[in-house]
Amino acid sequence: MIRRDAILFAGLGVLILALAVWLKVPTTIQLLVTASAYALIALGLNVQWGYAGLFNVGVMGFLMVGGASVVFVSYPLNDAFWSSDGPFMLLKAIIAAIAGGLLIWGVTRIPKTGSLKKVRGFLLVVAWAVAYVVYRSQIDPAAVLIEEKAGFVGGLGLHPLFGWAAGGVMAGIIAYVIGKICLGLRSDYLAIATIGISEIIRALIKNMDWLTRGTLTVSPIPWPTPLPADIAAAGMDDATMSVILARSGFLAVTVILIAVIFFFLQRAYNGPWGRMMRAIRDNHVAAGAIGKNVTKRELEIFVLGAILMGIGGAILATYVQILDPSGYQPINHTFIVWVMIIVGGAGNNWGALFGAVFIYIVWTISEPASLVLFSMISDLSEGAGIGAIPDIESRALQMRVFVLGLVITFALRYAPQGMIPERVRTDD
C-alpha cells in the first residue's frame, strides 16, 4: 500500500510539472500556494471528520474568521480611528459584552432543582435580553462614530504570522462555543447547526462595516515575505523572476508550517490519543462505558480542527491580499474541502494532503482546459458548416462543477474509502 501511495504522489508531481510547462512557473506556484492553504484546511476537516466523525459543514465560517482576524492583526494602523473617541467607545462596548456574559453565566449557575427551578428559564431569558440591550446601547453609537470618523477600525500593524495565529485562536474560540452548544446533537443535526452558524458568521462579517469594511473590502493585506515589488526594488530587473521569487518565498513559509503541523498530527494520530479518538468515532457508547469523556474529547478535536481551518483561511486572505466577504461561497469554501477529504481519504493525513492538492488542481485547470477543448471543437464544427459553439467562456466555467462531479463519482465507485484510505496499525 505504501508503494501505491508513492505512485500517487509521484503522479501528482508529474501533473504539477506539466502545469508548469502549460501554465508557466509563476501561475503554477500561485496554484500551489493556494493549494497549500486548502491542504491545511483539509487537515483540519480530516481531524474533525476522519478522527472523530464530526460532520462539520460550516467550514466557510471558520475561513472567514481567519481572514477577518489577519486583517485586524496585520493590516496597518488606521490613525483616523486611534485619534478619535472610537477606541474608548469600543472599550465600553467590550466591557458591556463581558458584563452581559457574566450575567448570563450567573443565571446558568442557578440549580435546576428546588424553589428556583420554575423561574430559572424565565430569568435566563431576562438575562439574555438585558445583556443584549446593554451591549447594543454601547456598540451602536461606537459603530456609527467609527464609520463616520475613520471608515473602519483598521489593523494593529503586526507581522502577518501573528495574524495567522490570531485566525487560528479566534476560530478555536468560536468552535469552543459552537461545540458546547451543538456537540450533543446527532451528526445530521450537527451538520444543520454548523451550516446555520457559518451563514451567521458570513452575515456578521459582511455587515459589520466598522470592523471589516463589509462589502467595501480591505486591501492590501501584507505578506509575511517580500512582495514582487519589494524584490524588484531590491535590484531584480526581471519582472517574471521577481514574481517567481516572491511567490516561492510565500510557498516556502506555508510548506514549513504544514510540515510542522503534519508531524504533530501524525504523532498524535498514531499514539494513545489517536486510538482513543478512533474508538469514540467508531462506537462512542462503548468508549463512554469504559470511562472516556466522549463530549469533552469531541469538543477538544472540534476546536483543534477549527484552529487549522482558521489558519488556512488567514493564509488564503493574506495571499490574495484582500478580504472580500462577498467572495466567500459554500461551493468554494466548504463543498470543495469535503471533496478533498472524500477523494483523498478520510482518517489519513496523507490522503488529506493528496486530496487537497489534487482536487484544487482539477478545480482550477478544468476551466482553461475546457476552454481549449471547446475552442477546438467549435473550430471543427464551424469548418464543417454546423456552426460555432456559443458562449464558450461561460460553458467552460460551468465545466468546473461537472468535472468535479465526475471525479467524485469515479472516486466513490472505485475508491470509496479514498485514494489513500485510513490504515489502522494493529499490534499483535
Backbone torsions as a table, in degrees:
resi	resn	phi	psi	omega
1	MET	NA	-33.9	177.4
2	ILE	-62.5	-37.0	177.7
3	ARG	-62.4	-40.3	178.3
4	ARG	-62.7	-41.9	179.4
5	ASP	-62.1	-42.5	179.7
6	ALA	-63.1	-38.8	179.3
7	ILE	-65.3	-41.5	179.8
8	LEU	-63.5	-44.8	180.0
9	PHE	-69.3	-33.9	176.0
10	ALA	-65.3	-41.8	176.2
11	GLY	-62.2	-38.1	176.8
12	LEU	-63.9	-39.0	177.2
13	GLY	-63.3	-41.1	177.4
14	VAL	-63.2	-40.2	178.2
15	LEU	-61.8	-40.9	179.3
16	ILE	-65.4	-40.7	177.3
17	LEU	-63.8	-39.0	177.2
18	ALA	-63.9	-38.3	177.4
19	LEU	-65.0	-37.5	178.8
20	ALA	-61.6	-33.9	178.3
21	VAL	-74.7	-41.0	-175.8
22	TRP	-78.9	-53.0	-175.0
23	LEU	-91.5	-5.3	-176.5
24	LYS	78.5	159.6	-172.0
25	VAL	-64.3	-47.0	-178.2
26	PRO	-57.0	-43.5	-180.0
27	THR	-66.6	-38.3	179.7
28	THR	-65.6	-41.1	177.8
29	ILE	-64.8	-40.8	176.7
30	GLN	-59.3	-43.0	177.9
31	LEU	-60.8	-41.7	-178.4
32	LEU	-69.3	-35.0	177.3
33	VAL	-62.1	-48.5	179.0
34	THR	-64.7	-39.2	178.1
35	ALA	-63.8	-35.1	178.4
36	SER	-66.8	-37.0	175.6
37	ALA	-63.9	-42.7	177.6
38	TYR	-67.1	-30.2	176.7
39	ALA	-63.1	-40.4	177.8
40	LEU	-66.4	-40.1	177.6
41	ILE	-64.6	-42.1	178.9
42	ALA	-64.0	-37.1	175.8
43	LEU	-61.9	-38.8	177.4
44	GLY	-63.5	-44.2	178.1
45	LEU	-67.8	-34.7	178.0
46	ASN	-65.2	-35.9	175.8
47	VAL	-61.6	-45.1	-177.2
48	GLN	-72.4	-49.4	-174.5
49	TRP	-87.8	-48.0	-176.6
50	GLY	-70.4	-37.1	179.8
51	TYR	-82.5	-44.4	-169.5
52	ALA	-120.5	-5.6	178.7
53	GLY	73.4	25.4	-179.9
54	LEU	-87.6	119.2	-173.1
55	PHE	-87.0	86.2	-178.3
56	ASN	-97.7	113.7	178.2
57	VAL	-110.2	18.7	178.4
58	GLY	-109.1	33.5	-177.5
59	VAL	-57.5	-41.5	-176.8
60	MET	-57.3	-37.8	179.9
61	GLY	-61.0	-42.3	179.4
62	PHE	-69.1	-33.3	176.5
63	LEU	-65.5	-40.1	178.8
64	MET	-67.0	-37.7	177.0
65	VAL	-62.2	-42.6	177.6
66	GLY	-62.5	-43.1	178.7
67	GLY	-64.1	-43.4	179.2
68	ALA	-66.5	-34.7	-178.8
69	SER	-67.6	-42.2	-179.2
70	VAL	-68.1	-29.3	174.9
71	VAL	-66.8	-46.6	-177.4
72	PHE	-64.8	-35.7	-175.7
73	VAL	-86.4	-39.9	-167.6
74	SER	-106.1	-17.3	178.8
75	TYR	-67.5	146.4	-178.3
76	PRO	-58.2	155.5	179.8
77	LEU	-61.1	142.2	175.9
78	ASN	-100.7	98.9	-175.9
79	ASP	-60.4	-33.3	-179.7
80	ALA	-63.5	-33.3	178.3
81	PHE	-73.2	-48.6	-175.1
82	TRP	-70.1	-21.8	178.5
83	SER	-89.7	-0.8	179.5
84	SER	-103.0	-174.6	175.6
85	ASP	-81.8	3.6	-177.3
86	GLY	-57.2	-48.0	-179.6
87	PRO	-58.6	-42.0	-179.6
88	PHE	-66.4	-43.6	179.8
89	MET	-66.8	-35.7	177.7
90	LEU	-67.6	-36.7	176.6
91	LEU	-61.8	-42.2	178.2
92	LYS	-62.7	-37.2	178.3
93	ALA	-66.2	-39.3	178.5
94	ILE	-65.1	-42.1	178.0
95	ILE	-62.8	-39.9	178.2
96	ALA	-63.9	-39.8	178.6
97	ALA	-65.3	-41.4	179.1
98	ILE	-65.2	-42.4	179.1
99	ALA	-62.3	-41.9	178.0
100	GLY	-64.2	-39.7	177.7
101	GLY	-64.0	-39.9	177.8
102	LEU	-65.9	-36.9	177.9
103	LEU	-62.9	-46.7	179.3
104	ILE	-63.3	-43.2	179.1
105	TRP	-60.8	-40.2	179.0
106	GLY	-62.7	-39.5	179.5
107	VAL	-67.8	-36.4	179.5
108	THR	-67.3	-16.9	178.2
109	ARG	-80.2	-8.8	178.9
110	ILE	-64.9	130.0	-178.4
111	PRO	-59.1	146.6	179.6
112	LYS	-84.8	5.3	177.7
113	THR	-123.3	166.5	176.7
114	GLY	90.2	-163.0	-173.4
115	SER	-70.3	-25.3	-178.4
116	LEU	-86.1	-2.9	-176.8
117	LYS	-59.4	-40.2	-174.5
118	LYS	-72.3	-27.9	-176.9
119	VAL	-101.4	-1.1	-176.6
120	ARG	-61.5	-46.4	179.7
121	GLY	-62.3	-42.1	178.9
122	PHE	-62.8	-43.4	179.2
123	LEU	-64.7	-34.1	178.9
124	LEU	-66.8	-41.2	177.3
125	VAL	-63.4	-43.4	178.8
126	VAL	-62.3	-41.3	-179.2
127	ALA	-62.4	-44.1	177.7
128	TRP	-61.9	-42.5	-179.6
129	ALA	-63.8	-45.2	179.5
130	VAL	-63.3	-44.6	179.9
131	ALA	-61.2	-42.2	179.9
132	TYR	-64.1	-46.0	-178.5
133	VAL	-64.1	-43.5	-179.2
134	VAL	-64.1	-43.4	-179.5
135	TYR	-65.2	-46.0	-179.1
136	ARG	-65.6	-30.5	178.4
137	SER	-64.8	-21.1	-179.8
138	GLN	-102.8	-38.5	-174.5
139	ILE	-77.0	-32.8	-177.5
140	ASP	-63.3	-52.2	177.4
141	PRO	-64.0	-32.4	177.6
142	ALA	-64.5	-43.3	-179.6
143	ALA	-64.0	-42.0	179.8
144	VAL	-62.3	-46.0	-178.8
145	LEU	-64.2	-43.3	-178.4
146	ILE	-63.4	-43.6	-179.4
147	GLU	-66.7	-34.4	-179.3
148	GLU	-76.0	-41.8	-173.6
149	LYS	-89.0	-35.3	-171.3
150	ALA	-127.9	-10.2	-176.2
151	GLY	87.8	-59.6	174.3
152	PHE	-160.5	174.4	-173.2
153	VAL	-63.5	-40.9	-174.1
154	GLY	87.7	-164.3	-178.3
155	GLY	-116.4	-172.8	178.9
156	LEU	-102.2	-5.1	176.6
157	GLY	72.4	20.3	-179.3
158	LEU	-86.1	168.4	-179.8
159	HIS	-61.5	142.3	-178.5
160	PRO	-56.6	-28.1	178.0
161	LEU	-62.6	-33.5	173.6
162	PHE	-66.9	-34.7	175.9
163	GLY	-64.9	-38.9	177.1
164	TRP	-63.7	-43.8	178.7
165	ALA	-62.9	-40.2	178.5
166	ALA	-64.3	-37.1	177.1
167	GLY	-60.8	-41.7	177.3
168	GLY	-66.1	-41.9	-178.5
169	VAL	-65.0	-46.9	-178.9
170	MET	-64.3	-40.8	177.4
171	ALA	-63.9	-38.1	178.1
172	GLY	-65.2	-41.0	178.9
173	ILE	-63.2	-46.0	179.2
174	ILE	-64.0	-40.1	178.7
175	ALA	-63.5	-35.0	178.6
176	TYR	-63.9	-43.8	178.7
177	VAL	-64.4	-45.2	179.1
178	ILE	-61.5	-44.1	-177.8
179	GLY	-63.8	-39.2	178.8
180	LYS	-61.7	-29.8	-177.7
181	ILE	-89.8	-41.6	-165.1
182	CYS	-104.2	-17.4	-172.0
183	LEU	-72.6	-7.6	173.5
184	GLY	-82.7	-4.9	-178.2
185	LEU	-84.8	159.5	172.6
186	ARG	-68.6	165.8	-172.2
187	SER	-59.1	-39.6	-179.0
188	ASP	-68.7	-39.9	177.4
189	TYR	-68.7	-34.8	176.1
190	LEU	-62.6	-40.0	178.0
191	ALA	-62.0	-45.0	179.5
192	ILE	-63.1	-42.4	-179.1
193	ALA	-63.9	-43.6	-178.8
194	THR	-68.6	-33.4	174.5
195	ILE	-61.8	-47.6	-179.9
196	GLY	-60.9	-43.4	-179.3
197	ILE	-66.7	-37.1	177.0
198	SER	-61.0	-42.0	179.1
199	GLU	-68.7	-33.8	176.2
200	ILE	-64.0	-44.2	178.8
201	ILE	-61.8	-42.7	179.1
202	ARG	-62.4	-42.3	179.6
203	ALA	-64.0	-40.5	179.5
204	LEU	-64.2	-49.6	-177.9
205	ILE	-65.5	-33.3	-178.9
206	LYS	-73.4	-27.5	-174.0
207	ASN	-109.7	-7.2	177.9
208	MET	-87.4	73.5	-175.8
209	ASP	-60.2	-33.0	-177.7
210	TRP	-67.6	-21.3	-178.2
211	LEU	-106.0	-40.9	-173.5
212	THR	-119.9	-0.1	-174.4
213	ARG	66.1	1.2	174.3
214	GLY	54.7	-130.8	-177.2
215	THR	-74.4	-6.4	176.7
216	LEU	-74.5	-16.5	178.5
217	THR	67.1	160.3	177.2
218	VAL	-122.7	128.1	-178.9
219	SER	-163.7	149.4	-2.8
220	PRO	-92.2	139.3	173.3
221	ILE	-81.6	130.4	-176.1
222	PRO	-68.8	151.8	175.4
223	TRP	-87.8	156.0	173.5
224	PRO	-78.3	-12.2	-179.9
225	THR	-124.2	165.8	-179.9
226	PRO	-59.5	140.8	175.8
227	LEU	-79.3	163.7	176.6
228	PRO	-54.9	-37.8	178.9
229	ALA	-65.1	-35.6	178.4
230	ASP	-66.1	-42.3	179.5
231	ILE	-67.0	-39.4	177.9
232	ALA	-64.5	-39.0	179.4
233	ALA	-68.1	-23.4	179.7
234	ALA	-80.5	-2.3	175.4
235	GLY	122.9	2.9	178.6
236	MET	-84.1	110.5	-176.4
237	ASP	-79.7	-28.0	-178.7
238	ASP	-79.1	112.2	-177.2
239	ALA	-64.2	-39.6	180.0
240	THR	-63.8	-42.7	179.0
241	MET	-66.4	-33.2	176.1
242	SER	-62.3	-42.0	178.4
243	VAL	-65.3	-43.6	-179.2
244	ILE	-62.3	-45.4	-179.2
245	LEU	-65.3	-41.9	-178.7
246	ALA	-65.1	-47.6	-179.2
247	ARG	-68.3	-33.3	177.5
248	SER	-66.1	-38.0	177.0
249	GLY	-63.3	-43.2	177.5
250	PHE	-63.2	-43.2	179.5
251	LEU	-62.2	-39.4	179.8
252	ALA	-61.5	-40.1	179.0
253	VAL	-63.9	-45.2	-179.0
254	THR	-67.0	-38.3	179.7
255	VAL	-65.2	-42.5	178.0
256	ILE	-61.9	-43.9	179.7
257	LEU	-61.6	-45.4	179.6
258	ILE	-63.6	-40.6	-179.4
259	ALA	-61.3	-42.5	179.7
260	VAL	-65.4	-48.2	-179.2
261	ILE	-64.0	-42.0	-179.8
262	PHE	-60.8	-41.5	179.8
263	PHE	-58.5	-47.2	-178.1
264	PHE	-71.4	-34.7	176.7
265	LEU	-64.4	-41.2	178.1
266	GLN	-64.0	-42.9	178.5
267	ARG	-60.8	-44.0	-179.3
268	ALA	-67.1	-41.9	-176.9
269	TYR	-64.5	-38.9	-177.3
270	ASN	-86.7	-1.6	-179.8
271	GLY	-99.6	-171.8	-179.8
272	PRO	-58.9	-36.5	-179.5
273	TRP	-62.3	-43.1	179.3
274	GLY	-64.9	-40.0	178.1
275	ARG	-64.5	-38.0	178.1
276	MET	-64.0	-42.9	-178.5
277	MET	-65.7	-38.2	177.8
278	ARG	-67.4	-34.7	177.2
279	ALA	-65.1	-41.0	177.6
280	ILE	-65.7	-40.8	179.6
281	ARG	-63.2	-43.8	-174.6
282	ASP	-76.4	-34.1	-179.8
283	ASN	-159.5	89.2	-176.0
284	HIS	-69.6	-26.2	178.9
285	VAL	-67.3	-45.7	178.9
286	ALA	-65.7	-38.4	178.8
287	ALA	-63.9	-40.7	176.7
288	GLY	-66.6	-32.8	-178.1
289	ALA	-68.6	-26.1	179.8
290	ILE	-95.8	13.8	170.7
291	GLY	101.3	6.4	179.5
292	LYS	-83.1	136.0	177.7
293	ASN	-81.8	91.0	-171.4
294	VAL	-62.8	-48.1	-176.8
295	THR	-62.5	-42.4	-179.7
296	LYS	-64.5	-42.7	-179.1
297	ARG	-69.3	-37.6	176.6
298	GLU	-65.2	-39.6	176.6
299	LEU	-62.9	-41.6	179.6
300	GLU	-58.9	-46.5	-176.7
301	ILE	-77.7	-28.1	175.5
302	PHE	-65.0	-42.0	178.1
303	VAL	-66.8	-42.6	179.7
304	LEU	-60.2	-46.2	178.1
305	GLY	-62.4	-39.7	179.9
306	ALA	-65.8	-35.3	177.7
307	ILE	-60.3	-45.3	178.9
308	LEU	-64.1	-38.9	177.5
309	MET	-64.8	-40.5	178.8
310	GLY	-63.0	-41.3	177.4
311	ILE	-64.6	-43.0	178.0
312	GLY	-61.7	-40.7	177.5
313	GLY	-64.4	-37.1	177.1
314	ALA	-65.6	-38.6	178.5
315	ILE	-64.7	-42.9	179.3
316	LEU	-59.6	-47.1	-179.6
317	ALA	-65.9	-37.2	-179.7
318	THR	-65.7	-43.2	-175.2
319	TYR	-66.2	-44.6	179.9
320	VAL	-78.4	-10.2	175.8
321	GLN	63.6	27.2	179.7
322	ILE	-152.0	140.4	171.1
323	LEU	-107.6	109.2	-179.5
324	ASP	-123.6	97.9	-178.7
325	PRO	-56.6	-29.5	-180.0
326	SER	-71.6	-18.0	-178.4
327	GLY	-81.7	-9.3	179.3
328	TYR	-84.5	121.5	179.9
329	GLN	-130.0	141.5	-178.7
330	PRO	-55.7	-36.2	-177.6
331	ILE	-67.7	-33.7	-177.9
332	ASN	-87.2	-23.7	-170.4
333	HIS	-125.7	6.1	171.9
334	THR	-137.0	-57.2	-176.2
335	PHE	-58.8	-44.6	-176.8
336	ILE	-66.6	-30.8	178.2
337	VAL	-68.7	-39.1	176.0
338	TRP	-64.8	-37.8	176.8
339	VAL	-62.4	-39.8	178.4
340	MET	-58.4	-42.1	-179.9
341	ILE	-71.7	-41.5	-178.9
342	ILE	-63.6	-46.5	-177.3
343	VAL	-74.8	-41.7	-177.9
344	GLY	-70.3	-47.1	-179.4
345	GLY	131.7	107.3	179.8
346	ALA	-68.2	141.2	179.1
347	GLY	86.7	-0.9	179.6
348	ASN	-126.1	117.1	-178.3
349	ASN	-64.4	-35.7	175.3
350	TRP	-63.1	-39.4	177.5
351	GLY	-64.4	-39.0	177.9
352	ALA	-63.3	-42.3	178.4
353	LEU	-63.8	-48.1	-179.7
354	PHE	-61.7	-47.8	-178.6
355	GLY	-61.1	-39.1	-178.8
356	ALA	-63.6	-50.1	-177.4
357	VAL	-68.1	-45.0	-177.1
358	PHE	-64.5	-48.1	-177.6
359	ILE	-67.2	-37.9	179.4
360	TYR	-66.3	-37.5	176.5
361	ILE	-63.0	-46.7	178.8
362	VAL	-60.0	-43.5	-179.5
363	TRP	-62.2	-38.3	-175.2
364	THR	-78.9	-44.4	-172.7
365	ILE	-86.3	-11.0	-178.0
366	SER	-63.2	-34.1	179.2
367	GLU	-69.0	-55.7	178.9
368	PRO	-63.1	-35.1	178.3
369	ALA	-65.0	-41.8	177.9
370	SER	-65.6	-36.6	179.0
371	LEU	-63.1	-42.5	177.6
372	VAL	-64.1	-45.5	-178.7
373	LEU	-63.7	-45.5	-179.8
374	PHE	-64.5	-36.1	179.5
375	SER	-65.1	-41.4	178.4
376	MET	-64.6	-45.4	179.9
377	ILE	-65.0	-37.3	-179.9
378	SER	-65.1	-41.0	178.3
379	ASP	-64.2	-40.4	179.7
380	LEU	-66.3	-44.4	-178.5
381	SER	-67.7	-35.2	178.1
382	GLU	-69.4	-37.8	177.9
383	GLY	-67.5	-28.1	179.1
384	ALA	-84.9	0.1	178.8
385	GLY	85.3	6.7	-179.8
386	ILE	-81.2	-30.4	-177.6
387	GLY	113.7	153.0	-178.5
388	ALA	-77.7	157.6	175.9
389	ILE	-76.9	123.9	-179.5
390	PRO	-79.1	154.5	173.8
391	ASP	51.7	52.8	-176.8
392	ILE	-61.4	-40.6	-176.3
393	GLU	-61.8	-47.0	-178.8
394	SER	-68.1	-36.2	178.5
395	ARG	-66.9	-39.1	178.7
396	ALA	-65.0	-38.2	178.2
397	LEU	-63.7	-39.8	179.2
398	GLN	-67.9	-21.7	-179.3
399	MET	-67.6	-17.9	179.2
400	ARG	-59.4	-46.1	179.9
401	VAL	-68.7	-39.2	179.9
402	PHE	-62.9	-46.7	-179.7
403	VAL	-64.1	-40.9	178.7
404	LEU	-63.3	-37.8	176.3
405	GLY	-63.6	-39.2	176.2
406	LEU	-63.0	-41.5	179.6
407	VAL	-61.9	-44.4	179.0
408	ILE	-62.3	-43.4	-178.5
409	THR	-60.4	-48.9	179.9
410	PHE	-66.1	-36.8	179.9
411	ALA	-65.5	-44.4	-179.5
412	LEU	-69.6	-27.7	179.6
413	ARG	-78.1	-46.1	-172.1
414	TYR	-105.3	-16.3	177.3
415	ALA	-143.5	68.5	-174.3
416	PRO	-61.5	-23.3	177.2
417	GLN	-96.3	7.5	179.7
418	GLY	101.9	160.2	-179.1
419	MET	-69.2	-30.3	173.4
420	ILE	-125.0	82.6	-171.8
421	PRO	-71.5	167.6	177.6
422	GLU	-65.3	136.9	177.2
423	ARG	-128.4	113.8	-178.6
424	VAL	-94.9	120.9	179.4
425	ARG	-81.9	127.9	178.4
426	THR	-113.4	138.6	178.9
427	ASP	-98.5	124.9	179.6
428	ASP	-74.6	NA	NA
